[in-house]
Amino acid sequence: MNTTSPVDSYLIHIPVMLSEVNHALGVDQAGVFLDATFGGGGHSRAILEANPANEVWAIDCDPEAETRAKILKETFSDRFHFYRTKFSAIQALPEVFYDGALLDLGVSSFQLDDPRRGFSFRHSSTLDMRMDSSSGISAETFLNTASRAELIEAIRDFGEERHWKRIVNAILSHRGMQETKRSDLFVELIVSCYPLRERFRKIHPATKTFQGIRIAINQELLELQEALSKIFTRLKPHGRLVVISFHSLEDRIVKQFFREKAGLTKSQTILTQVAHTEATIISKKIISPSKTEIARNPRSRSAKLRVLEKL
Ligand SMILES: C[S@@+](CC[C@H](N)C(=O)[O-])C[C@H]1O[C@@H](n2cnc3c(N)ncnc32)[C@H](O)[C@@H]1O
């Protein structure tokens, strides 16, 4: 039975740093694993295929990920469990302790490439951008109702956009108009806020604003902060937490959390660390995708992988 929607069926998501993740989680040894960002199930499937005794508990808040999870359920039956929820709500899952847990942050290609979801500035669509399309507010509602301070937080702080002031003013003066409802017109509005000489650079002018708004409406940084400690409490002794992040704000939160758990003060480096408190940082250096992977899957280029092991 084909459980994917017509749009879904031509979209694919290539799992990032698959072998590095499998190695870090130690999936060859039979174990119980958490995939907190199921997406298209690329990592879940690889874990389940690595050892016939492996079990995966998967989470995703996207209703369309739940549809894709049914395909894995049919194949792997009792070894695979899926919950449609936010990863910060992991406490609501049965009290299982994991040998390894994965957070592969951000959006999937299923979400990015589906014009109905409004994540991409390359499509002409309504501005939605919700990971869980069944709850919360859309980007359109955000643009038309958020306070100036909320818009500044999204575009300046979460998007790290240099021209935030002009863009915020342009949004406020185009409320109720098509420019704050349709992605193509919103993109034109952002571009018009850029000086001419900066409009045609390699990075599209809308990239940072779209990222900031997405982070704001999905409360991505708050979700991550909450999830890290909750997932950590569900690891078995020697259980590993593997996190793939795609931008500096996420990576900073992950790095800080890992250092806290490893008992590192600001001045200590991983190499001089003597007393571990709750965990050991396994990834002494950030792990990045290989050149070959980036050539095959350019979307992996900004991925950073960090690994922590509970004591
Ligand atoms: C980069 S994709 C994961 C791709 C997956 N590893 C694969 O190989 O197919 C990230 C997924 O995490 C989900 N997600 C993001 N934030 C979430 C949250 N706070 N709670 C639950 N799921 C979330 C998104 O809906 C998306 O499907």
The ligand as a Tripos MOL2 file, in Angstrom:
@<TRIPOS>MOLECULE
LIG
   27    29     1     0     0
SMALL
NO_CHARGES

@<TRIPOS>ATOM
      1 C1         16.5970   16.9810    9.2240 C.3       1 LIG1
      2 S1         15.0710   16.1930    9.4170 S.3       1 LIG1
      3 C2         15.5150   14.5580    9.9280 C.3       1 LIG1
      4 C3         15.7880   13.6360    8.7900 C.3       1 LIG1
      5 C4         15.9860   12.2060    9.2010 C.3       1 LIG1
      6 N1         17.1410   12.0240   10.0380 N.3       1 LIG1
      7 C5         16.1040   11.3360    7.9860 C.2       1 LIG1
      8 O1         17.1780   10.7520    7.7520 O.co2     1 LIG1
      9 O2         15.1470   11.2230    7.2220 O.co2     1 LIG1
     10 C6         14.4500   16.8690   10.8980 C.3       1 LIG1
     11 C7         13.0830   16.3740   11.2930 C.3       1 LIG1
     12 O3         12.8880   16.7510   12.6550 O.3       1 LIG1
     13 C8         11.5620   17.1580   12.8400 C.3       1 LIG1
     14 N2         11.5660   18.0810   13.9500 N.ar      1 LIG1
     15 C9         12.1610   19.2890   14.0090 C.ar      1 LIG1
     16 N3         11.9400   19.8610   15.2020 N.ar      1 LIG1
     17 C10        11.1920   18.9820   15.9080 C.ar      1 LIG1
     18 C11        10.6760   18.9740   17.2370 C.ar      1 LIG1
     19 N4         10.8570   20.0160   18.0550 N.pl3     1 LIG1
     20 N5          9.9840   17.9000   17.6510 N.ar      1 LIG1
     21 C12         9.8040   16.8330   16.8180 C.ar      1 LIG1
     22 N6         10.2730   16.7860   15.5620 N.ar      1 LIG1
     23 C13        10.9660   17.8370   15.1160 C.ar      1 LIG1
     24 C14        11.1640   17.7980   11.5250 C.3       1 LIG1
     25 O4          9.7690   17.7420   11.3610 O.3       1 LIG1
     26 C15        11.9310   16.9530   10.5090 C.3       1 LIG1
     27 O5         11.1130   15.9340   10.0060 O.3       1 LIG1
@<TRIPOS>BOND
     1     1     2 1
     2     2     3 1
     3     2    10 1
     4     3     4 1
     5     4     5 1
     6     5     6 1
     7     5     7 1
     8     7     8 2
     9     7     9 1
    10    10    11 1
    11    11    12 1
    12    11    26 1
    13    12    13 1
    14    13    14 1
    15    13    24 1
    16    14    15 ar
    17    14    23 ar
    18    15    16 ar
    19    16    17 ar
    20    17    18 ar
    21    17    23 ar
    22    18    19 1
    23    18    20 ar
    24    20    21 ar
    25    21    22 ar
    26    22    23 ar
    27    24    25 1
    28    24    26 1
    29    26    27 1
@<TRIPOS>SUBSTRUCTURE
     1 LIG1         1 GROUP 0 **** ****
